[in-house]
């Protein structure tokens, strides 16, 4: 199974069941400052658990940074 995460193909033996599981795998420590889009549709954090993933989905993860 394959997902495209931030324009990079990533292969999984078993695809994560939903977006919340994927985010826990990809960014386990990050709690705030994350925006996620699946197939060019922004998914609010409150919908991550209900957002099922399919083979070849495109996921864009943006994290806020500090600096000036």
PDB file of N, CA, C and O in Angstrom:
ATOM      1  N   UNK A   1       0.848  -1.167   0.000  1.00  0.00           N
ATOM      2  CA  UNK A   1       0.000   0.000   0.000  1.00  0.00           C
ATOM      3  C   UNK A   1       0.899   1.237   0.000  1.00  0.00           C
ATOM      4  O   UNK A   1       2.014   1.205   0.520  1.00  0.00           O
ATOM      5  N   UNK A   2       0.414   2.300  -0.575  1.00  0.00           N
ATOM      6  CA  UNK A   2       1.253   3.476  -0.767  1.00  0.00           C
ATOM      7  C   UNK A   2       0.460   4.761  -0.515  1.00  0.00           C
ATOM      8  O   UNK A   2      -0.692   4.896  -0.928  1.00  0.00           O
ATOM      9  N   UNK A   3       1.110   5.695   0.174  1.00  0.00           N
ATOM     10  CA  UNK A   3       0.586   7.048   0.336  1.00  0.00           C
ATOM     11  C   UNK A   3       1.644   8.008  -0.183  1.00  0.00           C
ATOM     12  O   UNK A   3       2.835   7.697  -0.169  1.00  0.00           O
ATOM     13  N   UNK A   4       1.213   9.158  -0.633  1.00  0.00           N
ATOM     14  CA  UNK A   4       2.149  10.206  -1.029  1.00  0.00           C
ATOM     15  C   UNK A   4       2.067  11.275   0.056  1.00  0.00           C
ATOM     16  O   UNK A   4       1.071  11.990   0.167  1.00  0.00           O
ATOM     17  N   UNK A   5       3.132  11.373   0.856  1.00  0.00           N
ATOM     18  CA  UNK A   5       3.160  12.296   1.982  1.00  0.00           C
ATOM     19  C   UNK A   5       4.156  13.402   1.666  1.00  0.00           C
ATOM     20  O   UNK A   5       5.344  13.142   1.476  1.00  0.00           O
ATOM     21  N   UNK A   6       3.666  14.637   1.610  1.00  0.00           N
ATOM     22  CA  UNK A   6       4.492  15.795   1.255  1.00  0.00           C
ATOM     23  C   UNK A   6       5.309  15.532  -0.012  1.00  0.00           C
ATOM     24  O   UNK A   6       6.514  15.780  -0.058  1.00  0.00           O
ATOM     25  N   UNK A   7       4.629  15.027  -1.025  1.00  0.00           N
ATOM     26  CA  UNK A   7       5.191  14.801  -2.363  1.00  0.00           C
ATOM     27  C   UNK A   7       6.205  13.665  -2.417  1.00  0.00           C
ATOM     28  O   UNK A   7       6.952  13.551  -3.389  1.00  0.00           O
ATOM     29  N   UNK A   8       6.241  12.815  -1.377  1.00  0.00           N
ATOM     30  CA  UNK A   8       7.153  11.674  -1.354  1.00  0.00           C
ATOM     31  C   UNK A   8       6.351  10.394  -1.162  1.00  0.00           C
ATOM     32  O   UNK A   8       5.540  10.301  -0.241  1.00  0.00           O
ATOM     33  N   UNK A   9       6.576   9.404  -2.032  1.00  0.00           N
ATOM     34  CA  UNK A   9       5.874   8.130  -1.902  1.00  0.00           C
ATOM     35  C   UNK A   9       6.377   7.385  -0.671  1.00  0.00           C
ATOM     36  O   UNK A   9       7.582   7.282  -0.442  1.00  0.00           O
ATOM     37  N   UNK A  10       5.443   6.870   0.115  1.00  0.00           N
ATOM     38  CA  UNK A  10       5.789   6.084   1.291  1.00  0.00           C
ATOM     39  C   UNK A  10       4.974   4.801   1.238  1.00  0.00           C
ATOM     40  O   UNK A  10       3.751   4.833   1.096  1.00  0.00           O
ATOM     41  N   UNK A  11       5.666   3.672   1.353  1.00  0.00           N
ATOM     42  CA  UNK A  11       5.024   2.366   1.267  1.00  0.00           C
ATOM     43  C   UNK A  11       4.766   1.826   2.667  1.00  0.00           C
ATOM     44  O   UNK A  11       5.611   1.930   3.557  1.00  0.00           O
ATOM     45  N   UNK A  12       3.588   1.250   2.843  1.00  0.00           N
ATOM     46  CA  UNK A  12       3.186   0.642   4.108  1.00  0.00           C
ATOM     47  C   UNK A  12       2.802  -0.802   3.837  1.00  0.00           C
ATOM     48  O   UNK A  12       2.156  -1.101   2.833  1.00  0.00           O
ATOM     49  N   UNK A  13       3.202  -1.700   4.735  1.00  0.00           N
ATOM     50  CA  UNK A  13       2.763  -3.083   4.613  1.00  0.00           C
ATOM     51  C   UNK A  13       1.249  -3.146   4.811  1.00  0.00           C
ATOM     52  O   UNK A  13       0.532  -3.818   4.069  1.00  0.00           O
ATOM     53  N   UNK A  14       0.785  -2.423   5.836  1.00  0.00           N
ATOM     54  CA  UNK A  14      -0.652  -2.260   6.085  1.00  0.00           C
ATOM     55  C   UNK A  14      -0.916  -0.769   6.184  1.00  0.00           C
ATOM     56  O   UNK A  14      -0.285  -0.076   6.981  1.00  0.00           O
ATOM     57  N   UNK A  15      -1.838  -0.275   5.387  1.00  0.00           N
ATOM     58  CA  UNK A  15      -2.153   1.153   5.356  1.00  0.00           C
ATOM     59  C   UNK A  15      -2.767   1.585   6.686  1.00  0.00           C
ATOM     60  O   UNK A  15      -3.641   0.895   7.211  1.00  0.00           O
ATOM     61  N   UNK A  16      -2.315   2.738   7.250  1.00  0.00           N
ATOM     62  CA  UNK A  16      -2.966   3.245   8.467  1.00  0.00           C
ATOM     63  C   UNK A  16      -4.466   3.408   8.216  1.00  0.00           C
ATOM     64  O   UNK A  16      -4.878   3.882   7.157  1.00  0.00           O
ATOM     65  N   UNK A  17      -5.271   3.013   9.193  1.00  0.00           N
ATOM     66  CA  UNK A  17      -6.718   3.002   9.009  1.00  0.00           C
ATOM     67  C   UNK A  17      -7.337   4.367   8.801  1.00  0.00           C
ATOM     68  O   UNK A  17      -8.296   4.510   8.042  1.00  0.00           O
ATOM     69  N   UNK A  18      -6.792   5.374   9.473  1.00  0.00           N
ATOM     70  CA  UNK A  18      -7.364   6.711   9.325  1.00  0.00           C
ATOM     71  C   UNK A  18      -6.267   7.761   9.479  1.00  0.00           C
ATOM     72  O   UNK A  18      -5.118   7.440   9.782  1.00  0.00           O
ATOM     73  N   UNK A  19      -6.638   9.002   9.267  1.00  0.00           N
ATOM     74  CA  UNK A  19      -5.665  10.090   9.297  1.00  0.00           C
ATOM     75  C   UNK A  19      -5.062  10.273  10.686  1.00  0.00           C
ATOM     76  O   UNK A  19      -3.882  10.603  10.804  1.00  0.00           O
ATOM     77  N   UNK A  20      -5.845  10.066  11.731  1.00  0.00           N
ATOM     78  CA  UNK A  20      -5.336  10.212  13.091  1.00  0.00           C
ATOM     79  C   UNK A  20      -4.206   9.222  13.374  1.00  0.00           C
ATOM     80  O   UNK A  20      -3.204   9.590  13.987  1.00  0.00           O
ATOM     81  N   UNK A  21      -4.356   7.990  12.939  1.00  0.00           N
ATOM     82  CA  UNK A  21      -3.303   6.975  13.110  1.00  0.00           C
ATOM     83  C   UNK A  21      -2.052   7.381  12.342  1.00  0.00           C
ATOM     84  O   UNK A  21      -0.941   7.281  12.862  1.00  0.00           O
ATOM     85  N   UNK A  22      -2.229   7.835  11.115  1.00  0.00           N
ATOM     86  CA  UNK A  22      -1.079   8.273  10.311  1.00  0.00           C
ATOM     87  C   UNK A  22      -0.338   9.418  10.981  1.00  0.00           C
ATOM     88  O   UNK A  22       0.891   9.410  11.045  1.00  0.00           O
ATOM     89  N   UNK A  23      -1.073  10.398  11.478  1.00  0.00           N
ATOM     90  CA  UNK A  23      -0.436  11.556  12.110  1.00  0.00           C
ATOM     91  C   UNK A  23       0.321  11.154  13.378  1.00  0.00           C
ATOM     92  O   UNK A  23       1.378  11.713  13.667  1.00  0.00           O
ATOM     93  N   UNK A  24      -0.204  10.202  14.127  1.00  0.00           N
ATOM     94  CA  UNK A  24       0.499   9.700  15.313  1.00  0.00           C
ATOM     95  C   UNK A  24       1.799   9.016  14.893  1.00  0.00           C
ATOM     96  O   UNK A  24       2.805   9.113  15.596  1.00  0.00           O
ATOM     97  N   UNK A  25       1.784   8.338  13.772  1.00  0.00           N
ATOM     98  CA  UNK A  25       2.991   7.679  13.266  1.00  0.00           C
ATOM     99  C   UNK A  25       4.006   8.691  12.737  1.00  0.00           C
ATOM    100  O   UNK A  25       5.201   8.567  13.002  1.00  0.00           O
ATOM    101  N   UNK A  26       3.538   9.680  11.999  1.00  0.00           N
ATOM    102  CA  UNK A  26       4.433  10.623  11.325  1.00  0.00           C
ATOM    103  C   UNK A  26       4.966  11.716  12.249  1.00  0.00           C
ATOM    104  O   UNK A  26       6.135  12.086  12.145  1.00  0.00           O
ATOM    105  N   UNK A  27       4.138  12.237  13.143  1.00  0.00           N
ATOM    106  CA  UNK A  27       4.544  13.340  14.024  1.00  0.00           C
ATOM    107  C   UNK A  27       4.025  13.042  15.435  1.00  0.00           C
ATOM    108  O   UNK A  27       3.072  13.676  15.889  1.00  0.00           O
ATOM    109  N   UNK A  28       4.645  12.084  16.129  1.00  0.00           N
ATOM    110  CA  UNK A  28       4.100  11.651  17.425  1.00  0.00           C
ATOM    111  C   UNK A  28       4.134  12.715  18.518  1.00  0.00           C
ATOM    112  O   UNK A  28       3.277  12.689  19.401  1.00  0.00           O
ATOM    113  N   UNK A  29       5.072  13.638  18.502  1.00  0.00           N
ATOM    114  CA  UNK A  29       5.209  14.627  19.569  1.00  0.00           C
ATOM    115  C   UNK A  29       4.442  15.916  19.316  1.00  0.00           C
ATOM    116  O   UNK A  29       4.189  16.672  20.254  1.00  0.00           O
ATOM    117  N   UNK A  30       4.070  16.180  18.080  1.00  0.00           N
ATOM    118  CA  UNK A  30       3.452  17.456  17.710  1.00  0.00           C
ATOM    119  C   UNK A  30       1.971  17.450  18.074  1.00  0.00           C
ATOM    120  O   UNK A  30       1.215  16.603  17.599  1.00  0.00           O
ATOM    121  N   UNK A  31       1.562  18.382  18.906  1.00  0.00           N
ATOM    122  CA  UNK A  31       0.160  18.468  19.318  1.00  0.00           C
ATOM    123  C   UNK A  31      -0.561  19.653  18.690  1.00  0.00           C
ATOM    124  O   UNK A  31      -1.763  19.575  18.433  1.00  0.00           O
ATOM    125  N   UNK A  32       0.147  20.742  18.438  1.00  0.00           N
ATOM    126  CA  UNK A  32      -0.472  21.951  17.908  1.00  0.00           C
ATOM    127  C   UNK A  32       0.279  22.414  16.665  1.00  0.00           C
ATOM    128  O   UNK A  32       1.388  21.960  16.381  1.00  0.00           O
ATOM    129  N   UNK A  33      -0.346  23.323  15.938  1.00  0.00           N
ATOM    130  CA  UNK A  33       0.332  23.945  14.802  1.00  0.00           C
ATOM    131  C   UNK A  33       0.471  23.059  13.587  1.00  0.00           C
ATOM    132  O   UNK A  33       1.436  23.188  12.834  1.00  0.00           O
ATOM    133  N   UNK A  34      -0.489  22.149  13.381  1.00  0.00           N
ATOM    134  CA  UNK A  34      -0.433  21.257  12.229  1.00  0.00           C
ATOM    135  C   UNK A  34      -1.665  21.487  11.357  1.00  0.00           C
ATOM    136  O   UNK A  34      -2.787  21.573  11.857  1.00  0.00           O
ATOM    137  N   UNK A  35      -1.443  21.585  10.057  1.00  0.00           N
ATOM    138  CA  UNK A  35      -2.532  21.612   9.084  1.00  0.00           C
ATOM    139  C   UNK A  35      -2.323  20.426   8.147  1.00  0.00           C
ATOM    140  O   UNK A  35      -1.200  20.132   7.740  1.00  0.00           O
ATOM    141  N   UNK A  36      -3.423  19.748   7.812  1.00  0.00           N
ATOM    142  CA  UNK A  36      -3.326  18.560   6.966  1.00  0.00           C
ATOM    143  C   UNK A  36      -4.366  18.635   5.856  1.00  0.00           C
ATOM    144  O   UNK A  36      -5.516  19.015   6.076  1.00  0.00           O
ATOM    145  N   UNK A  37      -3.929  18.261   4.658  1.00  0.00           N
ATOM    146  CA  UNK A  37      -4.845  18.148   3.526  1.00  0.00           C
ATOM    147  C   UNK A  37      -4.719  16.742   2.948  1.00  0.00           C
ATOM    148  O   UNK A  37      -3.619  16.202   2.831  1.00  0.00           O
ATOM    149  N   UNK A  38      -5.840  16.171   2.596  1.00  0.00           N
ATOM    150  CA  UNK A  38      -5.876  14.869   1.937  1.00  0.00           C
ATOM    151  C   UNK A  38      -6.490  15.100   0.556  1.00  0.00           C
ATOM    152  O   UNK A  38      -7.626  15.556   0.427  1.00  0.00           O
ATOM    153  N   UNK A  39      -5.711  14.775  -0.456  1.00  0.00           N
ATOM    154  CA  UNK A  39      -6.157  14.976  -1.843  1.00  0.00           C
ATOM    155  C   UNK A  39      -6.665  16.405  -2.055  1.00  0.00           C
ATOM    156  O   UNK A  39      -7.732  16.623  -2.629  1.00  0.00           O
ATOM    157  N   UNK A  40      -5.883  17.362  -1.583  1.00  0.00           N
ATOM    158  CA  UNK A  40      -6.136  18.798  -1.743  1.00  0.00           C
ATOM    159  C   UNK A  40      -7.357  19.324  -0.984  1.00  0.00           C
ATOM    160  O   UNK A  40      -7.852  20.409  -1.289  1.00  0.00           O
ATOM    161  N   UNK A  41      -7.844  18.566   0.001  1.00  0.00           N
ATOM    162  CA  UNK A  41      -8.948  19.019   0.845  1.00  0.00           C
ATOM    163  C   UNK A  41      -8.446  19.115   2.283  1.00  0.00           C
ATOM    164  O   UNK A  41      -7.980  18.124   2.844  1.00  0.00           O
ATOM    165  N   UNK A  42      -8.539  20.303   2.880  1.00  0.00           N
ATOM    166  CA  UNK A  42      -8.095  20.496   4.258  1.00  0.00           C
ATOM    167  C   UNK A  42      -9.001  19.695   5.184  1.00  0.00           C
ATOM    168  O   UNK A  42     -10.226  19.722   5.062  1.00  0.00           O
ATOM    169  N   UNK A  43      -8.372  18.984   6.107  1.00  0.00           N
ATOM    170  CA  UNK A  43      -9.114  18.166   7.065  1.00  0.00           C
ATOM    171  C   UNK A  43      -8.915  18.750   8.458  1.00  0.00           C
ATOM    172  O   UNK A  43      -7.788  18.768   8.955  1.00  0.00           O
ATOM    173  N   UNK A  44      -9.979  19.228   9.102  1.00  0.00           N
ATOM    174  CA  UNK A  44      -9.833  19.750  10.456  1.00  0.00           C
ATOM    175  C   UNK A  44      -9.442  18.629  11.422  1.00  0.00           C
ATOM    176  O   UNK A  44      -9.819  17.472  11.233  1.00  0.00           O
ATOM    177  N   UNK A  45      -8.691  18.986  12.443  1.00  0.00           N
ATOM    178  CA  UNK A  45      -8.228  17.995  13.417  1.00  0.00           C
ATOM    179  C   UNK A  45      -9.400  17.189  13.987  1.00  0.00           C
ATOM    180  O   UNK A  45      -9.262  15.993  14.245  1.00  0.00           O
ATOM    181  N   UNK A  46     -10.535  17.832  14.181  1.00  0.00           N
ATOM    182  CA  UNK A  46     -11.700  17.138  14.742  1.00  0.00           C
ATOM    183  C   UNK A  46     -12.218  16.024  13.826  1.00  0.00           C
ATOM    184  O   UNK A  46     -13.012  15.191  14.262  1.00  0.00           O
ATOM    185  N   UNK A  47     -11.782  16.000  12.575  1.00  0.00           N
ATOM    186  CA  UNK A  47     -12.230  14.976  11.616  1.00  0.00           C
ATOM    187  C   UNK A  47     -11.155  13.946  11.285  1.00  0.00           C
ATOM    188  O   UNK A  47     -11.394  13.059  10.465  1.00  0.00           O
ATOM    189  N   UNK A  48      -9.990  14.041  11.895  1.00  0.00           N
ATOM    190  CA  UNK A  48      -8.914  13.107  11.567  1.00  0.00           C
ATOM    191  C   UNK A  48      -9.313  11.656  11.798  1.00  0.00           C
ATOM    192  O   UNK A  48      -9.020  10.795  10.969  1.00  0.00           O
ATOM    193  N   UNK A  49      -9.978  11.376  12.916  1.00  0.00           N
ATOM    194  CA  UNK A  49     -10.333   9.987  13.237  1.00  0.00           C
ATOM    195  C   UNK A  49     -11.343   9.411  12.238  1.00  0.00           C
ATOM    196  O   UNK A  49     -11.348   8.205  11.990  1.00  0.00           O
ATOM    197  N   UNK A  50     -12.188  10.257  11.672  1.00  0.00           N
ATOM    198  CA  UNK A  50     -13.199   9.792  10.720  1.00  0.00           C
ATOM    199  C   UNK A  50     -12.709   9.782   9.278  1.00  0.00           C
ATOM    200  O   UNK A  50     -13.407   9.290   8.391  1.00  0.00           O
ATOM    201  N   UNK A  51     -11.517  10.319   9.036  1.00  0.00           N
ATOM    202  CA  UNK A  51     -11.002  10.415   7.671  1.00  0.00           C
ATOM    203  C   UNK A  51     -10.233   9.142   7.329  1.00  0.00           C
ATOM    204  O   UNK A  51      -9.084   8.971   7.734  1.00  0.00           O
ATOM    205  N   UNK A  52     -10.881   8.257   6.583  1.00  0.00           N
ATOM    206  CA  UNK A  52     -10.268   7.003   6.180  1.00  0.00           C
ATOM    207  C   UNK A  52      -9.295   7.239   5.019  1.00  0.00           C
ATOM    208  O   UNK A  52      -9.544   8.078   4.152  1.00  0.00           O
ATOM    209  N   UNK A  53      -8.221   6.515   5.012  1.00  0.00           N
ATOM    210  CA  UNK A  53      -7.207   6.657   3.966  1.00  0.00           C
ATOM    211  C   UNK A  53      -7.320   5.511   2.976  1.00  0.00           C
ATOM    212  O   UNK A  53      -7.684   4.390   3.330  1.00  0.00           O
ATOM    213  N   UNK A  54      -6.994   5.823   1.712  1.00  0.00           N
ATOM    214  CA  UNK A  54      -7.025   4.837   0.649  1.00  0.00           C
ATOM    215  C   UNK A  54      -5.647   4.793  -0.026  1.00  0.00           C
ATOM    216  O   UNK A  54      -4.886   5.759   0.030  1.00  0.00           O
ATOM    217  N   UNK A  55      -5.352   3.691  -0.643  1.00  0.00           N
ATOM    218  CA  UNK A  55      -4.119   3.535  -1.385  1.00  0.00           C
ATOM    219  C   UNK A  55      -3.965   4.686  -2.379  1.00  0.00           C
ATOM    220  O   UNK A  55      -4.916   5.041  -3.076  1.00  0.00           O
ATOM    221  N   UNK A  56      -2.776   5.260  -2.440  1.00  0.00           N
ATOM    222  CA  UNK A  56      -2.395   6.348  -3.358  1.00  0.00           C
ATOM    223  C   UNK A  56      -2.942   7.714  -2.962  1.00  0.00           C
ATOM    224  O   UNK A  56      -2.832   8.656  -3.748  1.00  0.00           O
ATOM    225  N   UNK A  57      -3.535   7.862  -1.759  1.00  0.00           N
ATOM    226  CA  UNK A  57      -3.961   9.190  -1.310  1.00  0.00           C
ATOM    227  C   UNK A  57      -2.745  10.101  -1.196  1.00  0.00           C
ATOM    228  O   UNK A  57      -1.642   9.655  -0.883  1.00  0.00           O
ATOM    229  N   UNK A  58      -2.969  11.373  -1.455  1.00  0.00           N
ATOM    230  CA  UNK A  58      -1.923  12.395  -1.329  1.00  0.00           C
ATOM    231  C   UNK A  58      -2.184  13.189  -0.051  1.00  0.00           C
ATOM    232  O   UNK A  58      -3.240  13.804   0.102  1.00  0.00           O
ATOM    233  N   UNK A  59      -1.218  13.170   0.863  1.00  0.00           N
ATOM    234  CA  UNK A  59      -1.330  13.845   2.154  1.00  0.00           C
ATOM    235  C   UNK A  59      -0.302  14.972   2.198  1.00  0.00           C
ATOM    236  O   UNK A  59       0.880  14.758   1.930  1.00  0.00           O
ATOM    237  N   UNK A  60      -0.764  16.164   2.536  1.00  0.00           N
ATOM    238  CA  UNK A  60       0.135  17.296   2.721  1.00  0.00           C
ATOM    239  C   UNK A  60       0.067  17.694   4.191  1.00  0.00           C
ATOM    240  O   UNK A  60      -1.002  18.021   4.705  1.00  0.00           O
ATOM    241  N   UNK A  61       1.222  17.663   4.868  1.00  0.00           N
ATOM    242  CA  UNK A  61       1.313  18.009   6.285  1.00  0.00           C
ATOM    243  C   UNK A  61       2.149  19.275   6.398  1.00  0.00           C
ATOM    244  O   UNK A  61       3.293  19.326   5.944  1.00  0.00           O
ATOM    245  N   UNK A  62       1.559  20.295   7.010  1.00  0.00           N
ATOM    246  CA  UNK A  62       2.259  21.553   7.208  1.00  0.00           C
ATOM    247  C   UNK A  62       2.330  21.809   8.715  1.00  0.00           C
ATOM    248  O   UNK A  62       1.316  21.751   9.412  1.00  0.00           O
ATOM    249  N   UNK A  63       3.528  22.090   9.204  1.00  0.00           N
ATOM    250  CA  UNK A  63       3.691  22.394  10.623  1.00  0.00           C
ATOM    251  C   UNK A  63       4.155  23.834  10.781  1.00  0.00           C
ATOM    252  O   UNK A  63       4.977  24.331  10.012  1.00  0.00           O
ATOM    253  N   UNK A  64       3.612  24.485  11.788  1.00  0.00           N
ATOM    254  CA  UNK A  64       4.006  25.858  12.083  1.00  0.00           C
ATOM    255  C   UNK A  64       5.403  25.859  12.690  1.00  0.00           C
ATOM    256  O   UNK A  64       5.788  24.933  13.403  1.00  0.00           O
ATOM    257  N   UNK A  65       6.161  26.927  12.392  1.00  0.00           N
ATOM    258  CA  UNK A  65       7.494  27.077  12.967  1.00  0.00           C
ATOM    259  C   UNK A  65       7.590  28.466  13.602  1.00  0.00           C
ATOM    260  O   UNK A  65       6.846  29.387  13.265  1.00  0.00           O
ATOM    261  N   UNK A  66       8.534  28.571  14.530  1.00  0.00           N
ATOM    262  CA  UNK A  66       8.779  29.880  15.151  1.00  0.00           C
ATOM    263  C   UNK A  66      10.009  30.494  14.519  1.00  0.00           C
ATOM    264  O   UNK A  66      10.848  29.802  13.942  1.00  0.00           O
ATOM    265  N   UNK A  67      10.099  31.792  14.636  1.00  0.00           N
ATOM    266  CA  UNK A  67      11.266  32.478  14.097  1.00  0.00           C
ATOM    267  C   UNK A  67      10.878  33.862  13.622  1.00  0.00           C
ATOM    268  O   UNK A  67       9.716  34.265  13.673  1.00  0.00           O
ATOM    269  N   UNK A  68      11.863  34.557  13.171  1.00  0.00           N
ATOM    270  CA  UNK A  68      11.531  35.894  12.711  1.00  0.00           C
ATOM    271  C   UNK A  68      12.545  36.414  11.759  1.00  0.00           C
ATOM    272  O   UNK A  68      12.416  37.537  11.272  1.00  0.00           O
TER     273      UNK A  68
END
